[in-house]
Amino acid sequence: MSEPSAERIRLLSLVDIFEPLSGEEIERLDGRLPDRHVESGEIFYGPQDLSERLFILQKGKARIFRTAPDGREFTLAVVESGTVFGEMALAGLQPEGAYAQAVEPSMVSTILKEDLEQLVLEKPEVGLQIMRVLSERLRRQESRLEDATMKDVHARLAGIILLLVESEGVRSGTGYKIPVHYTHERLGTMIGANRVAVTRAFGLLQDKGVVELRRRLIHVTDIEALKRSAAYGDAQEAR
């Protein structure tokens, strides 16, 4: 087995829905999954893509977002290598206006719906795993969409920082560090707010001792307070 192929199989073995598969089964599956290399910032999936397929992020990082009628973008999820997404389309539940964009150079594989259905017939445990993943994604997506419509900028910013901690955060001596530099403008794009509003909201979180900015990286020093801010935003200040 070549080194690149061995690495692909190792990466596929880390994908959550493929956990029930043996090494031999993953090796057979590997030959049926086309790859695509995408550059940072490239949108590789959008509402115009009507094909029923599942995406597997083998390397890199991507964000799933949707657009509002006024053009604002709102991030639903940030996914890293070993993550499956696009399962909403398979279930006929894809949210209108959903896009997938590479956050860094990435490699994406796809599996067609009919191939996935055949895999589930051969290995029903994969179907059960997909159901668990889909249920959790639906719950998270409903929460994120609620953020977009019901919460103020302060709560939305706390929510996206919390999402980044969950997806890529690294434990540090004082809490968690987000190892990638996110500008206020970029955070604003992710929550549908302008840079000035994000700067003001970030200042509030800093003043409360929830986050710090060290060498341009966000450090979360009080994760519980961040969760409270994400849940209530400025409303908690009025209590």
N, C-alpha and C positions, 0 to 999 in steps of 0.2 A: 504494500500500500504506500503510495507517495506521501511525502510529508504534508503538502497542502491538503490532500484528501483526509489524512489522519486528523489534521487540525479541524477541518470542517465537521467531521464526525464527532470530535470532542465537543465542539460548540453546539452541535445539534443535541447531544446528550444532556446539555445544560438547559435546554428549552423546557419550560414547565409542562407543556401538554405532552411532550414525548418521554416523560419520566417512566411511564409503564413499559417502554420498548427496551428490548435487549440490544446489546451492541450489534449483533448480526442484523436485527430488524432495522436499526438506525442506518447501518451501512447500506442496506437495500434501498431505504428511503432516500438516502443521499443522492443517488443517481437520478432521481425524479424531480429534484428541486433546482430550477434555474437560478443563477446568481445575478445580481446587479450591483455595481459599484455606484454610489451616489456621493456627490461632493457636498461640503458644508453649505447650508443655505438652499440646497436643491429641494424642490417640492416634487416628490415622486408618486404621490397619490392625491387625487382630488375628487370632487363630486361627479366630474365628467367620466370617471373611470367606473364603468358599470359591470366589469368582470367580477365574478364571485370567486375570490381567492383570499387566502390567508397569508399575511406577511410575517416573516421570521427575521428579526434583526440579529444577524450573526455577529457583526462587529459594529462598534460605533454607538451613536446616540441619535434619537429622533424625538420630535415633539408632534403630538396630535392636537390640532386646533381647529376651530370653526370660526367663521366670520359672521359678524352682525350685518344687518341691512345697511348700516352707515359705513361699512368697511373695516370696522375695528376687529382685531383678532383676539380670540380668547383661548388660552391653552387648556386642553382637557387632560393631557397626560404628557409626561416626559419619560420615554422608554429607553432602556439600555440593552446591550447585547444579551442574548438569551431570552428575549421577550417576544411573544407572539401578539400581533394586533391585526385588526381588520376583521375580527370575528363578528363584529356587529353586522357587517354586510352579509356574512354567511347566514345570519339569523333573520335577515330582512329588517334589521333595526338600525341601520346606519344613520347617524344623525345628519340632517341636511347641512351641507356646507362644510363637511369634514375634510381636512387635509392632513397629510403626513409630510414633514419637512426634516431633512437631516440637520442635526445641530453640529455635527462634525463629520469628516469623511467616514462613510459607513458602507457595509456590505449587507444587502437585503436579499433574502431568498423568498420564493413564493410557492405555495402549494394550491392547486386548483380545488374547487369544491368537490368535484367528482373523485379526485384522488384522496381527499381527506375522508369522504364518505366510505370509500373502499377500505381505508386504513381503520376506520371505526368498526366496520363490519368484521375485519380480521382481528382487531384488538379492541373490544368494547371498553376496556379501561381508559383508552384515549378519549372516548366520548364522555365518560364521567369526568375526566380531568378538564375537558373543554367546558362542560357545564359549570364546574366550579370557577374556572377562570372568567367565563362570561358573566356569571352572577356577581362576582366581585367587581368586574369592570363596570357593569351597569350601575352598581351602587355608587362607585366612585364618580362615574360620569354624571349621575343625577346630582350628586353633591356639588360638583364643579359647575354645572349649569345653574344650580341655585345660587352659587356665588356670583355668577355673571349678572343675574337679574335682581337679586335681593340685597346684596351686601355692598357696603361702601368701599372706597379704595383702600382704606386702612386694613379692612378684613380681607379683601382680595389679595393684597400684597402679602399679608401674613400667610394666607392660604397657599400662594404659589411658592413662598419660601419653604413652607412645611412640605409641600410636594417635592421640591428639590432636595430637601434633607432626606426624605423617604427614598428617592430614586438614586441619589448619588452622594449623599452626605457621608462624611468621614468623622468618626469619633475623635475628639481632641481632648486635651486636658481640662478644658472648661466647658465642653458641650459638643457641638457639631460644627464642622467646617464644610462649606460647599466649595469643592476644589476648582471650580470653573468660574472665571470672572464674568459676572452679569452686570452690565451697565443699567442705570435707571431707565434709560430709553428701551433697552431690551426687555426689562421686567415689565415696563409699561405695555409693550406690544403683547406680552403674554397674558396680561390681565385686562386689556382694553382700557388703558388709562394713559394720559400724557405724562411726559417726563417730570414736569413740575409737580404734579399731584403725587407721583411716586416718590420724589425726593422729600416732599412734605411728610408723607406717610412713613417713609423709612426713618426720618428724623424722630417721629413719635415713638417708633419701636426702639430706637437707640436711647431716647430719653428715659424710657421705662426699663432699660437694662435688658431688653429681650434679645437684641442683636448688636453686633459690633462689626465694623469694617476694618480689616487688617490686611495691609498690602493688597488692597482692592478686592479682597475675598470676603464674602459674608460668613460671619461666625455667629451661630445661635448659642447664646449663653443661658437661656432659660426656655427650654422646649415646652414646658407646661404653659408658661405665659404666652408663648407663640400660638399654641393650640387654642387658648382662650381668645386671643386676638383674632384668630382665623374664624372662630365661631361667632364672635359678637362685634368685632371691630370697635368703632368709636362708641357704639351703643353701650358698651360696658362702662365707659367713663361716666355715663349719666346716672349710673346706679348709686 
